[in-house]
Amino acid sequence: MKITDLKNGIIIVNLIFFSLFTPLLLAKKPTIEIDIINHFFVPDKIIIPADTKVRLVIHNRDKTPEEFESYELNREKIIMGEKKVKIFIGPLAEGRYPFFGEFHPKTAQGVIIVK
């Protein structure tokens, strides 16, 4: 076997690999945007598909910090005033997954419904 044959074989294998897996690597996760406005989550009810990893982008439109917290999702993240964060959840089984703002738990409440 010649070295050029070996190099050509490696190039062909790389082309096959990248042609098969590049779409998977570039595929974006579904993204759900949530705002915090006057210590409320907007929207406060989110529906997502079961068995799917989802990216939550949470924009805190208030000047004060808030904490996204969910015992059921095993997530907690402080979002400083006028900043945003990304939180990945899932894949999840069907059900209801409540979340709340720990700094304003009476108003900052929501639920993720997985169908």
C-alpha positions as YAML, in Angstrom:
chain: A
units: angstrom
residues:
- id: 1
  name: MET
  ca: [0.00, 0.00, 0.00]
- id: 2
  name: LYS
  ca: [1.33, 3.40, -0.96]
- id: 3
  name: ILE
  ca: [1.29, 6.39, 1.36]
- id: 4
  name: THR
  ca: [-0.85, 8.32, -1.12]
- id: 5
  name: ASP
  ca: [-3.43, 5.51, -1.01]
- id: 6
  name: LEU
  ca: [-3.45, 5.71, 2.79]
- id: 7
  name: LYS
  ca: [-3.86, 9.52, 2.70]
- id: 8
  name: ASN
  ca: [-6.68, 9.23, 0.17]
- id: 9
  name: GLY
  ca: [-8.38, 6.63, 2.38]
- id: 10
  name: ILE
  ca: [-8.14, 8.93, 5.42]
- id: 11
  name: ILE
  ca: [-9.57, 11.82, 3.42]
- id: 12
  name: ILE
  ca: [-12.49, 9.67, 2.25]
- id: 13
  name: VAL
  ca: [-13.20, 8.45, 5.80]
- id: 14
  name: ASN
  ca: [-13.16, 12.06, 7.07]
- id: 15
  name: LEU
  ca: [-15.51, 13.19, 4.31]
- id: 16
  name: ILE
  ca: [-17.94, 10.39, 5.11]
- id: 17
  name: PHE
  ca: [-17.76, 11.09, 8.85]
- id: 18
  name: PHE
  ca: [-18.37, 14.83, 8.50]
- id: 19
  name: SER
  ca: [-21.11, 14.43, 5.91]
- id: 20
  name: LEU
  ca: [-22.97, 12.07, 8.24]
- id: 21
  name: PHE
  ca: [-22.48, 13.86, 11.56]
- id: 22
  name: THR
  ca: [-22.25, 17.57, 10.70]
- id: 23
  name: PRO
  ca: [-26.07, 17.99, 10.54]
- id: 24
  name: LEU
  ca: [-26.33, 16.43, 13.99]
- id: 25
  name: LEU
  ca: [-23.60, 18.65, 15.39]
- id: 26
  name: LEU
  ca: [-25.15, 21.79, 13.91]
- id: 27
  name: ALA
  ca: [-28.74, 20.96, 14.89]
- id: 28
  name: LYS
  ca: [-29.99, 23.47, 17.42]
- id: 29
  name: LYS
  ca: [-31.91, 22.57, 20.50]
- id: 30
  name: PRO
  ca: [-35.46, 23.94, 20.65]
- id: 31
  name: THR
  ca: [-35.28, 27.31, 22.40]
- id: 32
  name: ILE
  ca: [-37.92, 28.76, 24.69]
- id: 33
  name: GLU
  ca: [-37.64, 32.42, 25.70]
- id: 34
  name: ILE
  ca: [-38.97, 33.55, 29.07]
- id: 35
  name: ASP
  ca: [-39.02, 37.12, 30.39]
- id: 36
  name: ILE
  ca: [-39.06, 38.25, 33.99]
- id: 37
  name: ILE
  ca: [-41.18, 41.41, 34.13]
- id: 38
  name: ASN
  ca: [-42.23, 43.05, 37.42]
- id: 39
  name: HIS
  ca: [-41.28, 39.82, 39.24]
- id: 40
  name: PHE
  ca: [-43.47, 37.62, 37.01]
- id: 41
  name: PHE
  ca: [-42.37, 34.95, 34.52]
- id: 42
  name: VAL
  ca: [-43.80, 35.68, 31.06]
- id: 43
  name: PRO
  ca: [-45.05, 33.31, 29.80]
- id: 44
  name: ASP
  ca: [-45.71, 31.43, 33.00]
- id: 45
  name: LYS
  ca: [-46.85, 28.24, 31.24]
- id: 46
  name: ILE
  ca: [-44.61, 26.53, 28.71]
- id: 47
  name: ILE
  ca: [-45.38, 23.39, 26.74]
- id: 48
  name: ILE
  ca: [-42.50, 21.31, 25.39]
- id: 49
  name: PRO
  ca: [-42.28, 17.89, 23.74]
- id: 50
  name: ALA
  ca: [-41.35, 14.83, 25.79]
- id: 51
  name: ASP
  ca: [-37.92, 13.27, 25.39]
- id: 52
  name: THR
  ca: [-36.41, 16.45, 23.95]
- id: 53
  name: LYS
  ca: [-33.56, 18.57, 25.29]
- id: 54
  name: VAL
  ca: [-34.63, 22.22, 25.40]
- id: 55
  name: ARG
  ca: [-32.75, 25.48, 25.90]
- id: 56
  name: LEU
  ca: [-34.47, 28.05, 28.11]
- id: 57
  name: VAL
  ca: [-33.30, 31.62, 27.58]
- id: 58
  name: ILE
  ca: [-34.46, 33.69, 30.53]
- id: 59
  name: HIS
  ca: [-34.30, 37.49, 30.20]
- id: 60
  name: ASN
  ca: [-34.59, 39.41, 33.45]
- id: 61
  name: ARG
  ca: [-36.17, 42.70, 32.35]
- id: 62
  name: ASP
  ca: [-36.25, 43.94, 35.96]
- id: 63
  name: LYS
  ca: [-33.43, 45.94, 37.52]
- id: 64
  name: THR
  ca: [-33.23, 43.56, 40.49]
- id: 65
  name: PRO
  ca: [-31.91, 39.99, 40.43]
- id: 66
  name: GLU
  ca: [-34.14, 36.92, 40.44]
- id: 67
  name: GLU
  ca: [-33.41, 33.25, 40.84]
- id: 68
  name: PHE
  ca: [-34.94, 30.63, 38.54]
- id: 69
  name: GLU
  ca: [-35.49, 27.59, 40.70]
- id: 70
  name: SER
  ca: [-37.16, 24.23, 40.22]
- id: 71
  name: TYR
  ca: [-36.84, 21.25, 42.51]
- id: 72
  name: GLU
  ca: [-38.45, 18.98, 39.91]
- id: 73
  name: LEU
  ca: [-36.01, 20.09, 37.19]
- id: 74
  name: ASN
  ca: [-33.08, 20.14, 39.61]
- id: 75
  name: ARG
  ca: [-32.13, 23.64, 38.43]
- id: 76
  name: GLU
  ca: [-31.38, 26.93, 40.10]
- id: 77
  name: LYS
  ca: [-29.75, 29.94, 38.55]
- id: 78
  name: ILE
  ca: [-29.49, 33.58, 39.60]
- id: 79
  name: ILE
  ca: [-30.28, 36.05, 36.83]
- id: 80
  name: MET
  ca: [-28.95, 39.51, 37.52]
- id: 81
  name: GLY
  ca: [-31.08, 42.53, 36.69]
- id: 82
  name: GLU
  ca: [-31.30, 43.34, 32.97]
- id: 83
  name: LYS
  ca: [-29.29, 40.20, 32.07]
- id: 84
  name: LYS
  ca: [-30.14, 36.84, 30.53]
- id: 85
  name: VAL
  ca: [-29.08, 33.25, 31.09]
- id: 86
  name: LYS
  ca: [-29.38, 29.96, 29.24]
- id: 87
  name: ILE
  ca: [-30.53, 26.84, 31.05]
- id: 88
  name: PHE
  ca: [-30.77, 23.43, 29.43]
- id: 89
  name: ILE
  ca: [-33.47, 21.01, 30.55]
- id: 90
  name: GLY
  ca: [-34.46, 17.56, 29.45]
- id: 91
  name: PRO
  ca: [-35.03, 15.26, 27.91]
- id: 92
  name: LEU
  ca: [-38.04, 14.97, 30.23]
- id: 93
  name: ALA
  ca: [-40.87, 12.51, 30.68]
- id: 94
  name: GLU
  ca: [-44.45, 13.72, 30.31]
- id: 95
  name: GLY
  ca: [-45.65, 15.69, 33.31]
- id: 96
  name: ARG
  ca: [-45.71, 19.07, 35.04]
- id: 97
  name: TYR
  ca: [-42.53, 20.73, 36.24]
- id: 98
  name: PRO
  ca: [-43.14, 23.86, 38.35]
- id: 99
  name: PHE
  ca: [-40.55, 26.61, 38.68]
- id: 100
  name: PHE
  ca: [-40.41, 29.80, 40.72]
- id: 101
  name: GLY
  ca: [-38.34, 32.86, 41.49]
- id: 102
  name: GLU
  ca: [-36.82, 32.38, 44.89]
- id: 103
  name: PHE
  ca: [-36.50, 36.12, 45.52]
- id: 104
  name: HIS
  ca: [-40.20, 36.75, 44.71]
- id: 105
  name: PRO
  ca: [-41.92, 33.36, 45.16]
- id: 106
  name: LYS
  ca: [-45.43, 34.81, 45.53]
- id: 107
  name: THR
  ca: [-45.43, 36.34, 42.04]
- id: 108
  name: ALA
  ca: [-42.63, 34.67, 40.06]
- id: 109
  name: GLN
  ca: [-44.17, 31.26, 39.40]
- id: 110
  name: GLY
  ca: [-44.55, 29.10, 36.35]
- id: 111
  name: VAL
  ca: [-44.82, 25.57, 35.04]
- id: 112
  name: ILE
  ca: [-43.33, 23.57, 32.21]
- id: 113
  name: ILE
  ca: [-45.78, 21.05, 30.79]
- id: 114
  name: VAL
  ca: [-44.20, 18.17, 28.93]
- id: 115
  name: LYS
  ca: [-46.43, 16.32, 26.44]
...
